[in-house]
């Protein structure tokens, strides 16, 4: 890893300025910063050559140990994992169908039952496979009955999206329904971590394919994901993702043909544009190996301390309404601040606050920085998590804050409020 001074020089040359990430693990703010052990593993991988199938074989073993699934692959994000999961359910072990997707013409099974998209929908990743979605209100009291009545000879799979700790319908009941009709159950668990128990919960609950993000709380490289589940479906996703400039007789996965699982290698599949690098595969494996030793209570305590510190320093501002919360929007145990537009003539809108935090131009000030440093380092933008339901609410999450960020957030919000106050007074 480059020393801080060299990092700064590099960023200046590229005209880049890092941000203060108050959003959390979102892709738009570049996800998480991997642990140095993960970065070191990725660096080691970058200096060697491997057959990708060998790397995926090793990753499958690690994923099996970490999730309890029969097998798994590393993907270039949870979105890619969902597309490959859907493609696996459509194609199975039929190379002709693999070659045809996303064209579903002539396919007997081409539909996937899926929850009606909400504010955090990622159904496009499923539709990218070519599957036609049959949308059901999964939160309806009779959702399971609706799902069962929607199953036809055209149904290839049933989907489930985990967004909340009280997600509906009950996963085990949905899995039982799917298996009673000999259908696989796909689970979108991209944002299900933490708690780390969720890394095994969906497979235990009966899911056949589960998609996780590798670049969020898991701590792997940002553009990475995991697809785990039934070995036959993982094989299908695998061969639809990797480079297939191969010959049947010398293919590195020739044993799958010899075992009778596949009649021939398919051509490049729908996941070819979603290829995953050797560095990402090794990085995810390293993150999975670290995950069990991480202490969630220590992480939570650090997050809570940061949130309390920021709250104590800005909660007195009359321009905004600040509330300290113990759980995230989806019920996960996740301390954060809810920031709402202020009331009355002094009230500052969240929209104005967001713009002010993005447009910071003055040098950063904090107790830990010297005056000389302040003159050399421009202020960083502070990015909040905006509420998609209302422009008058945003959230500040601590999981991706770095040392010194809390002081700068306090300064930035107070400066924004004071600037707004001075304009109102005039």
N, C-alpha and C positions, 0 to 999 in steps of 0.2 A: 504494500500500500504506500502511495506517495506521502511524504511528510506534508504537514499542513501548509507550509510556505510554498511548496511546489504545486500542491493542489490549487492554491489561490492563483499562482502564476498561470497555470493551465486554464483555469476558468476565465481569467482575464483575457488571455489570448483568444479564447473562443467566444468572448463577450457573453459569458454566462454568469448568472448570479444565483447561488442556491437560495432556496426559500425556507421559511419556517413552516413546517407541515403540521397544522392543527387539524387536519382532516383525518389522519390515520392511514390505513393501508390501501387507500384508493390508487388505482392505476394512474389517474390523471395527475397525481402528485408523486409519482414514481414509486409507490408501494413502500416496502420496508428497506432498511439498510441491513444486508446480511451480516451475520456475526463474522468476525475475522477468521474463524476456523473454516467457515463456508467459503469465504473469499479466497483463502489459501488453497482449499481443495480445488476451486475453479481455476485458479492460477496454475496449479500443478497439471490439471487436465489440459490446459491450453498449450502446453509445451510438448504434448505427446499426440500420437495418432492411435485411433481405435476403430475397430469395426463397430458401427452404431448398434448392431444387433447384439454384440457382446455387452455393450454398456446397458442396453435395455434389459438384457437377461439378468445382469447384476442388480439393476434397479428394481426389477420385478421381485427378486428375492427380498430386497430391503423393504419394499412396499408391503409385501406379504407379511413380514415380521412386524411392521409398524401398524398396519391397519386390520390384520386378521383376514384379509381378502385372499382368494386363491392366487391372484396374480395382479400385476399392475404395470403401467407405463408412465413415464414422464412426458408431459405435453408442454406446448408453448403457451400455457395459461389454462385456466378453468374453462374459458369459452371454447378453446380448441378441444378440451376433454369432452365437453358436451356434444360438440359436433361429431366427434369420433365415436362417442357412445351411441348416438342416434344412428350413425352409419353402420356400426356393428350390428345393431338390432335389425336394420333393414337388410343387410347383406349376409349376415351369418358367415358361413364358410364358402359362399358361392362367389368365385372370382369373376364370373360374368356380371353379376350385380355390382360388385366392387368397381368394375370397369365402367359401368353405366351411370352410377350416381354422380350428380344429384338428379338425373333423369329417372323418374319412378314409373315411367310408362311400362305397362305390362307386369308390374310387380303385384303379386297377390297381397302381400302385407306392406302397406306404405303409409299407415297412419299411426300417430303417437298421441295418446290421450295426455293432456297437459293442463296445468292450472291457468286460468285466465290471467294474462299479464297484469301486474300491478305497477307501482311506482319504481320498483327495482327489477323490472323484467329483463331477462336475458334469453327470451324464447327465440330470438333471431339465430342464436347459435344452434339450436335444434333444427330450425327450418332450413338452415344452410345445408344440411345433409340431403335435402330434397323431400323430407317427410312432410306430410300434410298433418297439421295439428288439429285435434278435436279438443276444443277448449271447454273446460268445466270449472264452475265456481267451487274450488276446493274448501272454501270456508262455509259453504251452505250446510245446514244441519243434516241434509240427506246426501252429502257429497259422495259417499261410498256407493249409494244406490245409483246416483247419476252416472258415476264412472262405470259401474257394472253394466248398466243399460246401454252405455256407449260402445261397449266391446262388440266388435263384429269380426268377420273373417279377414278384414283388411287391417286389423289392429296389429302393430308390430311390437309395441311396448307401451308402458305407462310411465309418465314422468312425475316427479315430486320436487318441489323447490323449497329448501329450508331457508326461511328468512327470520323466523322468530323462535324463541324458546318454547312457545306454545303453538307451534305450527300445526295446522290441520290439513287433512284428517290424520288420525293416528297412523304412524309409519308402519307398525307391525300389522295392523289390520289391512292397510293398503297392500303390503307385501303379500299377505295371505290371499287377498283377492286376486292379485296379479298371478300368483303361482297356481291358484286354482284354475285359472284360464290358460296356464302354460305360457305366460307372458313375462318378460323381464321388467324389472323396476329400475328406472334411472333416477338417481338423486343428485340434484344440484346442491352441493354443500360448500360452495366457494367461500362463503363468509361464515361458516359454522365454527371456526376456531378463533379465540378460545370459547369454551374450555377444551383442553386437550383430549378429554374423554371422547369428544365427538369424532376424533380421528378413527375410532373403532366402532362408534355407536351405530352408524348406519348399516354397516355390514352385519353387525349383530342383530339389527332390527329386520334383516331380510332383504336388503337392497342387493341388486345384481350388478349394478354399476354405480360408482360414486365418483363425482368430480370435485376435487379440492383445488384451491389456489395454492401455488407454491410460494408466492411472493408476498403473502400477507403475514399473519401471525406465525406461520410455520417458519418463516425466516430464510427461505430459499431465494434464489435470484428472481427479480421482479417478473420477467416474462416467462414464468414457469407454472406448471400445474401438474396434477396427478389424476389419472383415471385408474381406479382399482375395482376389482370385482371378479366375476366368473371367468375362469381361464379361457374358455372358448370365445367369449365376447372380447376379452382383452386381446387375444390373438388376432381377431378380425380388425379391431381398431389399430393394432400394431402394424399390420401389413398394409393398411390403408393410409398410413402416415409416412413410412420410411421410403428411402430411395429404392425403387424397384427396377433399376437397370441391371437385371440379374438373369441367369439361365437356370432352369429347373435342376439340371444335374449337378451344378456346382454352387447353388444358392446356399448362403450361410444358414438358412432355416429349412434346408432340404429335408430334415427329419420330419417336419410337419407333413410333407407330401408322402414320405415313406410310411408314416403312421396312418395315412388315409384321411387326415383331417382336411387337407386341401388338395385339389386335383392338379393345380398348377399355380405358379406365382401370378398374381394379378398385375395389371399395368399400374402406373402411378395412380394412387387413389385420391379421394377427395381431400385427404389430410396432407397431401404432399406440400402444399403451401404453408402448412403448419409445422414444418420440420423443427425438431428440437436439437440444440447444439450439445456437443460433448460436455461443454462447461456447465450448461444448465442441468444435464443429467447428473453429473457428479455433484453439483451444488445442491440439488434436491436430496440426493442420497445423504450428503453430509448434514443437511438440515434435519432430516428424519432421524439420523443417529443422535443428534443433539437434543431433539425435542423431549424425550422422556426425562432428561436430567434437568430441564429447566424448572424452576420453582414458581408456580403460578401465584403463590401468596406473596413472594418477594416482588414479583412484577406488579401485582395489584397494589401493594403498599406504596411502591414508587410512583405509580400513576396517581394514586389518591393524594399523596403528599404534594405532587405538582399541581393538581387541580385545586387543592385547598389553598396553596400559596397564591395562585393566580386569583382565585375567588376573593380571598381576603383583601387583595390589593385593588380590585376593580369593582367590587359589589356596591360600593358607596356612590358610584357615578349615577347622577339623576337622569342622564341622557339615555340610559339603557336599563333593561331589566335582566339581571343575571341570576341564574338559578343553578345550584350545585346538585348534580344527580349521581346516583350510585350505579345505575345501569344504563346501557345503551338504548337506542331507539327500539331495538328488537328484543330487549329483556336480558341481554347478556350482562354479566357482572363486569361493569366497565365504567369507572368514574369519568365524568365529563361535565362540561358547562353548557347549559342552554342559554343562549344570548337572544333576547327579544327586543324589538323596537320599543323605545321608551314612550311613555304616555304623556299627554298634555303638551303645552307649548314648548317645553324643553326637550321633548322626546326626539331622539335621533333614530332614523330608520336603520334597520339592519343592512339594507341596500347601500346606504351612505357609508356605513362602517366598513362593509366589504370593499367598496371602492377605495376608501382611505387606506386600508391596510395593504391593498394591492399597489397603491401609488406612492408608497413611502419613498422619499428621496433624501431625507436628512441622515447624517451618520447615526449609527446605533449607539445608545448610551446604556451602560449598566455598571453596577458596582464593581464588576470583575474586569472591566476593560479600561485601559489607560487613555488619556487624552490624545496621545500620539497615535494610538491604534485607531481611535475614533475618526481621526482625520483621513486615515488611509482606507477604511472599510465602509463602503456605502451600506445603508440600511437594507435589510432583506424584506421582501414581501412576506406578509403573514396570510396564510390561506386557511379559511375556516370551512367547515363542512356545512354546506347550505341545505336547508330543508326543502325538498322538492314539492312539498304540499303548500307551503306559504312563504312569501318573500320576507315576512316579518320575523323569521326565526332562523337561527344558525346554531351550530354546535362546535365546541372545541374539545377535541380528543387528545389525550396525552401520549398515546402509544409510540408515536414517531418523533416526539420532541427530544432534542439533544441538549447536552449541558449548556446552560446560558440562555436557552430559548425562552424559558418562563419569564426571566427578567425582561427580555426584549418584547415579549408579547404584552406584558404589563405596561411597559413604556408606550408601545405602539397604540394600544387601545386607549390609554389615558390621553395621549397626544391627540388622537382622533376625536375624542369626546370634547377636549378643551378647545380644539380648533372649531368644532361645530358650535360650541357654546359662544365663542367669540363672534362668530358670524351672526348668530341669533340676536345677541345683545346689540350689535350694530344696527 
